[in-house]
Amino acid sequence: MSDDSMSRDSYAAMLAMVQSFHDKHDFSGAGGEDMIYRIALMTEELGEMSACVTKGKTMDEMAEETADLLILLIGTAIAGNFDLLEAFWNKMDKLMKRDARMIDGRIRVSEFRGQD
């Protein structure tokens, strides 16, 4: 996919680019779509994001690590053969109906089952 063939501000473009990356490197045939492996990679990226905060790195570095995680998330949807866009909107519909509480001085939005 060239930069001109699809808008760079859509989920469809992001999905197509990650699919292209998977195809280029034969992720499906070379173990790159194994879920245990993907979870380990996402954990690694979360650690790198944490290091950005705890080690005072720049927001540019945080943005790059966050983009790595987003690419892995989209790739996980590809590997799992599920529609991440649909899952996102279904989850947001649920989240928007939930209540928020302050817990230890921070906002928390949850179902709060059995915590009343």
C-alpha positions as a printed Julia matrix, in Angstrom:
116×3 Matrix{Float64}:
   0.0     0.0    0.0
   1.46    3.35  -1.0
   0.97    6.5    1.02
  -1.31    7.8   -1.73
  -3.51    4.72  -2.12
  -5.42    5.12   1.14
  -5.97    7.86   3.69
  -3.54    7.6    6.6
  -6.2     8.73   9.07
  -8.43    5.66   9.01
  -8.49    2.37  10.84
  -8.85    0.62   7.46
  -5.5     2.08   6.37
  -3.84    1.01   9.6
  -5.28   -2.5    9.32
  -4.13   -2.79   5.7
  -0.62   -1.63   6.59
  -0.27   -4.08   9.49
  -1.63   -6.88   7.27
   0.96   -5.91   4.64
   3.68   -6.09   7.32
   2.48   -9.54   8.4
   2.41  -10.72   4.78
   5.86   -9.29   4.01
   7.43  -11.22   6.87
   5.17  -14.32   6.62
   3.98  -13.93  10.21
   1.25  -16.55   9.75
   3.78  -19.15   8.54
   6.69  -18.21  10.78
   5.11  -18.15  14.25
   4.52  -14.39  14.34
   0.79  -14.84  14.87
   1.09  -17.21  17.85
  -1.0   -15.67  20.64
   1.37  -16.52  23.5
   4.21  -14.88  21.56
   2.05  -11.84  20.8
   1.06  -11.41  24.47
   4.75  -11.53  25.43
   5.53   -8.84  22.85
   2.69   -6.64  24.11
   3.95   -7.07  27.68
   7.41   -6.03  26.5
   5.97   -2.91  24.86
   4.04   -2.02  28.03
   7.33   -2.31  29.91
   8.97    0.06  27.44
   6.08    2.51  27.89
   6.5     2.24  31.66
  10.21    2.98  31.27
   9.31    6.15  29.38
   7.44    7.37  32.45
   9.74    6.09  35.19
  12.95    7.13  33.43
  11.7    10.53  32.32
  11.9     9.85  28.59
  10.36   12.22  26.07
   6.78   12.13  24.82
   8.2    11.35  21.36
   9.67    8.16  22.83
   6.35    7.42  24.57
   4.51    7.96  21.29
   6.79    5.51  19.49
   6.34    2.82  22.15
   2.58    3.39  22.18
   2.53    3.03  18.38
   4.42   -0.27  18.76
   1.69   -1.49  21.11
  -1.08   -0.34  18.76
   0.58   -2.17  15.84
   0.75   -5.31  17.99
  -2.91   -4.94  18.98
  -4.01   -4.6   15.36
  -1.79   -7.55  14.43
  -3.38   -9.59  17.21
  -6.79   -8.94  15.68
  -5.4   -10.15  12.35
  -3.87  -13.23  13.97
  -7.06  -13.96  15.92
  -9.27  -13.29  12.92
 -11.54  -10.87  14.77
 -12.79   -7.4   13.92
 -11.01   -5.05  16.31
 -12.98   -2.04  15.08
 -16.26   -3.76  15.91
 -14.88   -4.98  19.25
 -13.76   -1.42  20.05
 -17.2     0.09  19.44
 -18.99   -2.73  21.28
 -16.73   -2.18  24.29
 -17.11    1.61  24.18
 -20.9     1.18  24.18
 -20.56   -0.87  27.39
 -18.05    1.51  28.99
 -20.2     4.57  28.35
 -22.97    2.99  30.45
 -20.72    2.34  33.46
 -20.36    4.44  36.56
 -17.12    5.99  37.74
 -15.68    6.07  41.24
 -12.7     7.66  42.87
 -10.42    4.94  44.23
  -7.21    5.95  45.99
  -7.51    9.43  44.49
  -7.89    8.26  40.87
 -10.92    7.85  38.67
 -11.96    4.28  37.94
 -14.71    3.16  35.54
 -15.84   -0.41  36.09
 -18.86   -2.61  36.7
 -17.97   -2.62  40.43
 -19.65   -5.98  41.01
 -19.92   -6.88  44.68
 -18.13   -3.71  45.76
 -21.11   -1.71  47.03
